[in-house]
Amino acid sequence: MEKLINSRWIRCSNCGGKTRTKVYEDTVLMQFPLYCPKCKTEVKIDVMQFEMTKSEEPDA
């Protein structure tokens, strides 16, 4: 019998709208460019165990 895997849609950190990106509880993303179709912005995020934070971008 397979274990049920939880999944969630990532929400935009600017407007709170649902994006087209889905993550599972074992998903790990580092500096992922998340695009929001609602507010038409892109932000780099880190995701680990459903916890989403904005990536700290180094100054150029």
C-alpha positions as CSV (number, residue, x, y, z in Angstrom):
1,M,0.0,0.0,0.0
2,E,1.4,3.4,-1.1
3,K,1.8,6.3,1.3
4,L,-0.4,9.3,0.5
5,I,1.8,12.3,-0.5
6,N,0.6,15.7,0.4
7,S,0.9,18.5,-2.2
8,R,0.2,22.2,-2.2
9,W,0.1,25.0,-4.8
10,I,2.7,27.7,-4.2
11,R,1.1,31.2,-3.7
12,C,2.7,34.4,-4.8
13,S,4.5,36.3,-2.0
14,N,3.4,39.7,-3.5
15,C,-0.3,39.3,-4.2
16,G,-1.2,35.9,-2.6
17,G,-2.5,34.5,-5.9
18,K,-2.2,30.8,-6.8
19,T,0.7,30.1,-9.2
20,R,1.1,27.2,-11.6
21,T,3.7,25.5,-9.5
22,K,2.8,22.6,-7.2
23,V,5.2,21.2,-4.5
24,Y,5.1,18.0,-2.5
25,E,6.3,17.5,1.1
26,D,9.6,16.1,-0.1
27,T,10.2,18.9,-2.7
28,V,13.3,21.1,-2.3
29,L,13.8,24.2,-4.4
30,M,16.7,26.6,-4.2
31,Q,16.6,30.0,-6.0
32,F,13.6,28.9,-8.0
33,P,12.3,31.6,-10.3
34,L,8.6,31.7,-9.4
35,Y,6.3,33.5,-11.9
36,C,2.9,34.8,-10.9
37,P,0.4,35.1,-13.8
38,K,-1.9,37.3,-11.7
39,C,0.5,40.2,-10.9
40,K,3.0,39.3,-13.6
41,T,6.1,39.4,-11.4
42,E,8.9,36.9,-10.9
43,V,10.7,36.3,-7.6
44,K,13.4,33.8,-6.6
45,I,12.2,31.5,-3.8
46,D,13.5,28.6,-1.7
47,V,11.1,25.9,-0.7
48,M,11.8,23.1,1.8
49,Q,9.0,21.0,3.5
50,F,6.3,23.4,2.4
51,E,8.2,26.4,3.9
52,M,8.6,29.1,1.3
53,T,11.1,32.0,1.7
54,K,12.4,34.6,-0.7
55,S,16.0,33.8,-1.8
56,E,18.6,36.1,-0.6
57,E,20.2,37.4,-3.8
58,P,23.8,38.6,-3.5
59,D,24.5,42.2,-4.6
60,A,26.3,42.4,-8.0
